[in-house]
């Protein structure tokens, strides 16, 4: 009986540990990130709740920001970013949609992840499947950017019944046949001016439209423990596998959910012609080109972009 009691106690401790948030609460980097995220939420008057989901496949803990009310909408961020990059968009959509903004594995407050031996497409589908399961959502609208756009597109092709509608903001990762503007590896010592410079050079048409609070949150994200190794292994795997959005073109004819590409005319990661081509292939897709906008169109043209998203998602099927 004594041994049984010890075993039960150990199992209880293990279960409790599994339920803890992914981050170390004593980490100064985590505290700085939370502070920056809270400042951004306050700036845009978004009342969001942090939720930590224990996924079965892959076995890990991920973080989502939950806000708003209405039909469910899952936001999936891109590249080296995090869920809070969508806070300006959440602010515009929260009155009409119940929003869940995911920190992809290795980003934000989700667990770090080593991508070196990972089948990336299966991983993307598994993560989104598990997130929807933990949120008890049989289906949802998906709105995604860049790497998140690739993940959402792969999921919509593989599990179309789970996707109400799909919105892809900016170039989904790897849309070109040849990679001419590959993403950057993580910085060894991220600084504010470096983050701002990267946004100006690659991500937006006008850096003055991006508030310092968002750039500070992005900086804090890149300083989190585990971020650099997670992003660098994902980037290395992507460039090695060469299985981006372009390789999905033969499958786009089978893309069943209604899909909207919103593509900035100044997207440095790929021209809008790519979105127009893909919209022609997919049977239920369209592409809208947003003038004077870059890879993150909701930052360059927040009112126009959010209106496009909301109107599309509210359209009757």
N, C-alpha and C positions, 0 to 999 in steps of 0.2 A: 504493500500500500504506500509505503514511503517513496519507493521508486516511481510509482504511478503518479503521486502528487508532484514530484519533481518534474516528471515529463510533462504533465499538464501545465505547470508553471512556465516551463521553457517554451511550450507551444503558444501560450498566451503572450509571452514577451515577444516572440517572433511575429505573431499576428499584429500586435500593437506597433512594432517597429515597421511592419509593412504598410501600416495605415498612416504613418507619419508623412508630412510633406516632404517633397524631394530634397529641399535645400537644407543646409546646416543653419539653424537659427542664429548661431553665434558668428557666422561669417560676415565680416564687414562689407564684402562685395554684395552679398544678398541684401543686407540692410540698405545699402546705397541704391540697389536696383529697385527695391520696394518703395523707397522714398521718391525716386525719380518717376516711377509708375504712378504713384499717388498724386504727384504734382501734375502729371499730364491728365489724369482723370479729372482732377479739380479744375484744370484750365478749361476743359470741354464739358464740364458739368455732367459727367457720366457717373452714375451710382452703380458701381460694379462690385461683384462678389468674387473672391478667389475660391476656386474649387480644385481639389486634387483628386485625380482619378487613378485608381490602381488597375492597370490594364493586365489582362491575362496573356495577350499575344500582341506585341512582345511583353514580357513581364517587366514592368517598369511603372513609375508614377509620372503622370503628366499633369500640367497645370492649365486650367482654362479660366478666362475672365467671363463672367456671366452678367448680362445686363438686358434690360428692356422687357417687352412683353409682346406676345403675338405668335405668329408662326415661327418655328425654329429655323435658325440660320447659323451655320458653322463657318467661321472665318479661319482661313489657313494662310499664315504669313509666308513670305519668301526668304530666300538667301540667308544672310547673317542676321536676320531681324528677329522679332519677337511679337507676341500677340498685341502688345500695347502700341505697335506701329499703326494699328487699325483704330485707335481710340477716336481720331477725328471722324472716321466713317461711322463708328458705333454711335457717336453723338447724334449724327443725322438720321440713323435708322432705328434707334432704340424705342421710339414711340410706336413703331409698327411691327417690330420683330423681336422675338426672344433670341438673343444673340449669345453664342458661345465662341469665344476667340481662343484658339488653341496655341499654346507654346509648343512648337514641334520639338521632338526629342533632341536634347542637346542645346536648347535655346530657352531663354527666359527662366522660369522656375520649374521647368520639367527636368527629369533626370538627364544626365549626360549619356551619350551613346557612341559606341565604337562601330562605325559603318564598314570597316575594312572587309569583313567576311559576310556582308549582308546582301541578300537579293533585294535590290532597292524597290522594285515595283511591288513585290509581295509585302515588303515592309510598309510601304505607303498605304496599301490597301488594308493591311492588318491594323495599323494604327487608327485609321479613320473608322474602320469597323468596330474596333474595341471602344473608341471614344463614344460612338453613337450608342453602343450597348450600355456603357456605364452611365450615360445620360438618359437612358431609357427612351431613346428616340428611334422609332422604326424607319423614319426617313427625315430628311432636312434639306433646305436650300444650302448649297455650297457656294461660297464666295472666296476666291483665292487669288494669290499673286505669286508670279515667278515660280520658285521651287514648289511652293504650295499649290500653284496652278497645275503643275505637272502631276502632283499627287492627286489633286481633285479630279483631273481628267482621267487618270488611270483608274481611280475608284469608280467614276461614272461609267466608264466602259465595262468594268468588271462586275459592278453591282448597280445597274441602272435603276432598279426598283427602290433603292435607298436614297436616290437623289431627286428631290422635287424639281429643282431647277439649278442650273450651273452658271455662275458668272466668273469669268477669268479676267482679272485686272492686270493690264500690262502683259508683256511677253511671257508665256509659260516657258519654264526653263528648257533650253535646248531646242527652240523652235526652228532654228536655221539648220540646213544640212551640214554646214561647216561652222565650227565654233571660232568666231573671229574676235569676240570680246569676252573671254572667259572670266568668271568671277575671281575675286581676289582671295588669297588665303588670309587667315586671321593675322592681325597685327600683334607683334610681340608685346608691345606696351601701348595699348590704345589711348589716344588723347582726343580731346574735343575737336581740335582743328582737323585732325585726320578723318574723323567721322563726317564732319561738315564738308570737307573737301571731296570725299567719296560720294556723298549725296549730290554735290554740285556737278561732279564730273560724269556720273553714271546714272543717277536715279531720278532726278527731277529737272524740269526745264528752267526753273527759277528757284535758287536756294533760299531767297528771301521769303518765299512762301512757307518754309518749313520752320516752325517755332523752335526756339532753343530747348524748350521742355522735351520735345520729341527727340531731338538730337542727344540730349543728356540721357534719356532713357535708353537709346540705342547704344551709347557709350557704356552705360552701366551694364547692359546686356553682354557686351563684348568682354567685359572685365570679370564676368562670373566664372567661378571654378568649373572646369570641364567644357566651357564653350569652345575654346580654341581647338582642343583635340576632337570634339564632336564635329565642328564645321570642317576642319581640315580633312578628316577621314571621309566625310560625306563628299566633299569636293573632289578628292582624289579618286574615290570610287566612281563618281559620276563621269569624270574625264576619262577614266580607264574603260568603263563599260560602254560609253558612248550610246546610251539608251535614253535620249531625252524626248521631248515632245515631237520632234521631227520623225522619229521612228514609230510614232503612233499613227501617222497619216494613213497607212493601209487599214487601220481599225476605225477611223473616224466615220466611215459609212455606217458603222454599227452603233454610233453614239446616239442613244435614244432620248435622254433628257433634253428639254429645251435649254439651249446654251447661248450665252451672250459674251462675246469678246469685247472688252472696252480697251482700246489700244491708243496710247498717246502718240501723236504724230512726231514726237521728238524722243521716242523710246530708244535709248542708246544700246539696248541689248538685242534689238531686232526691229526691222521696219514693219509698219502696219500692213504692208502687202502680205506678210505671212499670216496674219489674222484673217484677212479677206480670203486668202486661198483656203485656209482650214474651214472657214464658214461655208465656203462653196462645196466642200467635200461632205461635211456633216449634214444629215438630212433636216435637222431642226435647229440650225444655228444661224446666227447673224453676227456681224462685226460692226461696231461703231467706232469710228476714229475720232478721238477727242483732240481738238486743236490746242496748241500751246501747252502740251502735257508730256511728261516723260514716263519712266517705267513705273512710277507710283502715281497714277492719275488722280487718286483721291486727295493727294496733297497739293498737286498743281492746280486742279480744278475741283475743289471740294463740293461746291453746290451742284455743278453740272454732273459730276460723276455719281454722287449719291442719289441724285434724281433719276439718272439712267438706271441705276441698280434697283431702286425702289419701284419704279414704274414697270420694269421688266418682271420683277418678282411678283408684283400684284396682278399682272395680266392673267386673264382667264386662259386656261389651257385650251 
